[in-house]
Amino acid sequence: MKDTAKHLGLRNQLANQLQEKGITDTNVLDAIRKIPRHLFLNSGFEDFAYQDKAFPIAAGQTISQPYTVAFQTQLLQVKKDHKILEIGTGSGYQTAVLVAMGAKVYSVERQNELFKITSALLPKLGIRPKHLAFGDGYKGLPNYAPFDSIIVTAGAPIIPKALMAQLKIGGRLVIPLGKEEQVMTLLIRKNETQFEKHEFGDFRFVPLLENKN
């Protein structure tokens, strides 16, 4: 589990690339510079870890492209000590970025194989989310609600009602909406019953599936 000056140099290059692509939140860019993405991939992919590309991980899932991670994170407007619900822990890279930004992260993963791998990996890297759960992301984590923001890292055909209910007033829910292609969607909770919706272009994600596996 080595993280070298070479890796740091590659991360700095990646952060600069993301800045050129329109990521402006310096806290997001600092987190990208800090988190050793190569340690979240199989060692065979180590040389590709700092390219702006998605890669396969366990259980037929992918680690999102760094630009997508940065874009979604920027939409959350993360502040230190924000309580954030992440749906789809996956490799744990997005989780790590949020933790590096000072957020209190509660994350749910439905693939047991992935849940086990990531639960073991994060503490080894000194990354400590508040809570990692094996479960159905569609249900969220009602016992820990409400959340300052919610990030969904898989494409969803609809916005799960349970997630909307677990958002604080003023909170932000970022979700890729759609079946084949997804439109990055931001919901801001205005009051008990009203949400404001914003859309930000097309992305491609693995599907958000119900139940656990």
C-alpha positions in Angstrom: 0.0 0.0 0.0 2.5 2.6 -1.2 1.8 6.2 -1.9 4.8 8.0 -3.4 5.8 11.4 -4.6 5.1 10.2 -8.1 1.5 9.4 -7.2 1.2 12.8 -5.6 2.5 14.4 -8.8 -0.1 12.5 -10.8 -2.9 13.6 -8.5 -1.8 17.2 -8.8 -2.0 16.8 -12.6 -5.5 15.2 -12.3 -6.7 18.1 -10.1 -5.4 20.6 -12.6 -7.2 18.7 -15.4 -10.5 18.7 -13.4 -10.1 22.5 -12.9 -9.7 22.9 -16.7 -12.9 20.9 -17.1 -14.8 23.4 -14.9 -14.4 22.2 -11.3 -14.0 25.3 -9.2 -14.5 24.2 -5.6 -11.0 24.3 -4.1 -12.0 22.0 -1.3 -13.0 19.3 -3.8 -9.8 19.8 -5.7 -7.7 19.6 -2.5 -9.5 16.3 -1.6 -8.7 14.9 -5.1 -5.0 15.9 -4.5 -5.1 14.1 -1.1 -6.8 10.8 -1.7 -4.6 8.0 -3.2 -7.0 6.7 -5.9 -4.6 4.0 -7.0 -5.1 2.2 -3.7 -8.9 1.8 -4.5 -8.2 -0.1 -7.7 -6.8 -3.5 -8.4 -3.0 -3.3 -8.6 -3.2 -4.1 -12.4 -4.9 -0.7 -12.9 -2.4 1.3 -10.8 -0.8 3.0 -13.7 -4.2 4.2 -14.9 -5.5 5.4 -11.5 -4.9 9.1 -12.2 -6.4 9.2 -15.7 -9.9 10.8 -15.8 -11.6 7.5 -16.5 -13.9 5.0 -14.8 -12.6 1.5 -14.1 -14.0 -1.9 -13.1 -13.9 -3.0 -9.5 -15.3 -6.0 -7.7 -18.9 -7.3 -8.1 -19.3 -6.0 -11.6 -19.3 -2.4 -10.4 -17.1 0.6 -11.4 -15.1 3.3 -9.7 -16.5 6.5 -11.1 -14.5 8.8 -13.3 -12.7 11.5 -11.2 -14.6 14.3 -13.0 -17.9 12.7 -12.1 -16.8 12.4 -8.4 -15.7 16.0 -8.4 -18.8 17.2 -10.2 -21.2 15.5 -7.9 -19.2 16.5 -4.8 -19.2 20.2 -6.0 -23.0 20.1 -6.3 -23.3 19.0 -2.6 -21.5 22.2 -1.4 -19.8 20.3 1.4 -19.0 22.1 4.6 -17.0 20.7 7.5 -19.1 18.5 9.8 -21.9 18.2 7.2 -23.7 14.9 7.8 -23.8 13.2 4.3 -25.6 10.1 3.2 -23.9 8.2 0.4 -25.9 5.7 -1.6 -23.5 3.2 -3.2 -20.2 3.0 -1.2 -18.6 1.1 -4.1 -14.8 1.2 -3.9 -14.9 3.9 -1.2 -13.2 6.5 -3.3 -16.1 9.0 -3.2 -16.5 8.2 0.5 -12.8 9.1 1.1 -13.1 12.4 -0.9 -16.1 13.4 1.3 -14.3 12.4 4.6 -11.2 14.4 3.4 -13.4 17.4 3.1 -14.4 17.1 6.8 -17.9 15.6 6.2 -19.4 13.0 8.5 -20.2 10.3 6.0 -22.9 7.6 6.3 -22.7 5.2 3.4 -24.8 2.3 2.2 -23.7 -0.6 -0.2 -25.9 -3.4 -1.5 -23.2 -5.7 -2.8 -21.9 -7.7 0.1 -18.6 -8.6 -1.6 -17.9 -4.9 -2.2 -19.1 -3.9 1.3 -16.6 -6.3 2.9 -13.6 -5.2 0.7 -14.3 -1.5 1.3 -15.0 -1.8 5.0 -11.6 -3.4 5.4 -9.8 -1.0 3.1 -10.9 2.4 4.4 -9.5 2.0 8.0 -6.2 0.8 6.6 -5.9 4.1 4.7 -6.8 6.1 7.9 -10.2 7.0 6.3 -13.0 6.9 8.9 -16.6 7.4 7.8 -19.1 7.6 10.6 -21.0 4.5 9.4 -20.8 2.0 6.6 -23.9 -0.1 6.1 -24.7 -3.2 4.0 -28.2 -2.6 2.8 -30.7 -1.3 0.3 -29.8 2.2 -0.9 -33.4 2.9 -1.9 -34.3 2.9 1.8 -31.5 5.2 2.9 -30.6 5.2 6.6 -33.7 6.5 8.4 -32.1 5.8 11.9 -29.4 8.4 11.2 -31.6 11.0 9.3 -31.9 13.8 8.7 -28.9 14.6 6.5 -27.4 17.9 5.2 -27.0 16.2 1.9 -27.4 12.9 0.0 -25.3 11.7 -2.9 -26.4 8.8 -5.1 -23.6 7.2 -7.0 -25.6 5.0 -9.3 -28.2 5.8 -12.0 -31.8 5.7 -10.7 -35.0 5.6 -12.7 -36.8 7.6 -10.1 -35.9 9.6 -7.0 -36.5 7.3 -4.0 -39.1 8.9 -1.7 -37.3 7.6 1.3 -34.2 9.6 0.4 -36.3 12.8 -0.1 -37.8 12.3 3.4 -34.3 11.9 5.0 -33.1 15.3 3.7 -32.9 18.3 6.0 -34.8 21.5 5.0 -32.2 23.4 2.9 -30.4 20.1 2.2 -29.2 19.0 -1.2 -29.8 15.6 -2.9 -27.6 14.8 -6.0 -28.7 11.9 -8.1 -28.1 10.7 -11.7 -31.7 10.2 -13.0 -32.6 8.0 -15.9 -32.5 4.4 -17.2 -29.9 4.2 -20.1 -28.3 7.6 -19.8 -28.6 9.7 -16.7 -29.2 13.4 -16.2 -27.3 14.7 -13.1 -30.1 16.1 -10.9 -29.9 18.3 -7.9 -32.9 18.6 -5.5 -32.9 21.3 -2.8 -35.4 20.9 -0.1 -37.3 24.1 0.4 -39.7 23.1 3.2 -41.6 20.0 4.4 -43.3 19.4 1.0 -41.4 21.4 -1.7 -38.2 20.6 -3.5 -36.4 22.8 -6.1 -35.0 20.8 -9.1 -32.0 21.6 -11.2 -30.5 19.5 -14.0 -26.9 19.3 -15.1 -26.3 17.4 -18.3 -25.8 13.7 -19.2 -23.7 11.2 -17.4 -23.5 7.4 -17.5 -23.7 5.3 -14.3 -24.2 1.7 -13.3 -27.9 1.2 -12.3 -29.1 1.7 -8.7 -30.7 -1.6 -7.8 -33.1 -2.4 -5.0 -32.6 -4.8 -2.2 -29.1 -6.2 -1.2 -27.0 -8.8 -2.9 
